[in-house]
Amino acid sequence: VRPKLIDLADIDHVAIKAPMFSFTRLQGADPVLRVEMASTGEVACFGVNKWEAFLKAMLSTGFKIPKNKTLLLSAGPLHSKIEFLESARELIGLGYKLFATKKTSEFLSRNGVEATLVYKPSQKKEPSIITYLKDGKIDLLINIPEQLGQQELTDGYRIRRTAVDFNVSLISNLKVAKLLVASLVWLEKNPTKFEMTCWQDYMQELE
């Protein structure tokens, strides 16, 4: 690829860069992102808008779009649950089956969103989150960490770690989770517009 001087104002596309992390190689590490963490790599992708660019960047890091549309949601503190509520409704509209932890399930139910209750490891009940992750019954885990007591922290770690160990896509940031849902909504409405385009084709448009 030859370098080319370009004016960003001339590009009629959006670029998003997504980090890559090696949690699968770091046995026992908690796969939750913090401000001091450094990625092991990055992928930058173009799209016609932020939703396409985001999906391309995520897929390039190894993220998988849920094929069976089964999603486990543990939405963290109340303000996170409130902020994600509309996204949960959009997932239902896309045909997703939602599973949720006790407090999240209760919150969703009170607000008219159907979700199947699954239990955290410390509750020692079935259906268990750990069992579902290991058995491949969950395509995507959205786990927003809670800064509560030691038990909540331990449960969150075990859930996230199991997802990574069994190759289940994991999102642990609320804003990323909301952008993912918005991108899936866009993809559902525009399936034919989602295509991979090489760098040379983008550059030809500027000539």
ZAMARGU-4260 file (C-alpha; in steps of 0.2 Angstrom, whole numbers, plus 5000, padded with zeros to 4 digits):
<rodrens>
0) 5000/5000/5000 | 5007/5017/4995 | 5005/5032/5006 | 4994/5046/5000 | 4991/5063/5006
5) 4973/5066/5009 | 4962/5080/5016 | 4950/5073/5029 | 4937/5085/5024 | 4937/5076/5007
10) 4932/5059/5014 | 4914/5056/5014 | 4915/5041/5026 | 4917/5038/5045 | 4932/5029/5052
15) 4932/5020/5069 | 4946/5011/5078 | 4943/4997/5089 | 4956/4990/5102 | 4961/4971/5103
20) 4964/4963/5119 | 4972/4946/5123 | 4961/4940/5137 | 4960/4923/5130 | 4979/4921/5133
25) 4979/4929/5150 | 4973/4915/5160 | 4963/4920/5175 | 4963/4939/5171 | 4947/4949/5173
30) 4941/4954/5155 | 4934/4971/5160 | 4941/4987/5153 | 4949/5000/5164 | 4957/5017/5160
35) 4974/5011/5163 | 4973/4996/5151 | 4983/4995/5135 | 4977/4985/5120 | 4988/4972/5111
40) 4982/4979/5094 | 4970/4990/5085 | 4959/4989/5070 | 4953/5005/5060 | 4939/5003/5048
45) 4929/5014/5036 | 4910/5014/5034 | 4896/5025/5026 | 4891/5030/5044 | 4896/5026/5062
50) 4886/5011/5063 | 4894/5002/5048 | 4911/5008/5053 | 4908/5001/5071 | 4902/4984/5066
55) 4917/4982/5054 | 4929/4987/5067 | 4922/4975/5080 | 4921/4961/5068 | 4939/4964/5063
60) 4944/4961/5082 | 4935/4944/5082 | 4918/4950/5089 | 4904/4939/5082 | 4887/4945/5078
65) 4875/4934/5087 | 4868/4921/5075 | 4855/4913/5087 | 4850/4930/5094 | 4852/4925/5112
70) 4859/4939/5123 | 4863/4939/5142 | 4861/4956/5150 | 4868/4961/5167 | 4865/4979/5167
75) 4874/4985/5183 | 4868/4999/5193 | 4851/5007/5191 | 4857/5022/5181 | 4864/5010/5168
80) 4848/4999/5168 | 4838/5015/5164 | 4850/5021/5151 | 4850/5004/5142 | 4831/5001/5143
85) 4827/5008/5125 | 4841/4997/5118 | 4834/4982/5126 | 4817/4986/5118 | 4826/4988/5101
90) 4834/4971/5104 | 4817/4963/5107 | 4811/4971/5091 | 4825/4963/5082 | 4820/4946/5087
95) 4832/4943/5101 | 4829/4932/5116 | 4835/4941/5132 | 4841/4932/5147 | 4845/4943/5163
100) 4851/4942/5181 | 4838/4945/5195 | 4838/4964/5197 | 4840/4967/5178 | 4826/4955/5174
105) 4815/4963/5187 | 4818/4980/5181 | 4815/4975/5163 | 4799/4966/5168 | 4793/4982/5176
110) 4796/4992/5160 | 4787/4979/5149 | 4803/4970/5142 | 4802/4951/5143 | 4818/4943/5149
115) 4821/4925/5156 | 4829/4925/5173 | 4846/4916/5175 | 4855/4915/5191 | 4873/4921/5196
120) 4886/4909/5202 | 4884/4913/5221 | 4865/4910/5220 | 4868/4891/5216 | 4852/4889/5207
125) 4847/4883/5189 | 4846/4890/5176 | 4863/4896/5179 | 4873/4909/5169 | 4889/4899/5170
130) 4879/4883/5164 | 4872/4893/5149 | 4888/4901/5144 | 4897/4884/5144 | 4883/4875/5135
135) 4883/4888/5121 | 4866/4894/5125 | 4871/4913/5125 | 4878/4922/5109 | 4882/4938/5117
140) 4885/4944/5135 | 4883/4962/5140 | 4890/4963/5158 | 4891/4981/5165 | 4901/4979/5181
145) 4894/4985/5198 | 4905/4993/5212 | 4897/4984/5226 | 4902/4971/5239 | 4914/4957/5237
150) 4901/4945/5232 | 4895/4955/5217 | 4913/4958/5211 | 4916/4939/5212 | 4901/4935/5203
155) 4905/4948/5189 | 4922/4941/5187 | 4917/4923/5186 | 4903/4927/5173 | 4915/4938/5162
160) 4929/4925/5163 | 4918/4911/5158 | 4912/4920/5143 | 4930/4923/5137 | 4935/4905/5141
165) 4920/4898/5131 | 4922/4911/5116 | 4906/4921/5120 | 4907/4939/5114 | 4908/4951/5129
170) 4903/4969/5130 | 4907/4977/5147 | 4905/4996/5143 | 4888/5004/5143 | 4891/5016/5129
175) 4898/5002/5118 | 4883/4991/5121 | 4871/5005/5116 | 4881/5008/5100 | 4881/4990/5096
180) 4862/4989/5097 | 4860/5004/5087 | 4872/4997/5074 | 4862/4980/5074 | 4846/4990/5071
185) 4855/4999/5056 | 4861/4982/5049 | 4843/4975/5050 | 4837/4989/5040 | 4851/4990/5028
190) 4858/4972/5025 | 4863/4975/5007 | 4873/4991/5011 | 4885/4981/5023 | 4900/4976/5012
195) 4919/4976/5014 | 4928/4989/5003 | 4947/4989/5001 | 4957/5004/5005 | 4961/5007/4986
200) 4943/5009/4982 | 4941/5022/4995 | 4956/5031/4988 | 4950/5031/4970 | 4935/5041/4976
205) 4946/5055/4980 | 4955/5056/4964
</rodrens>
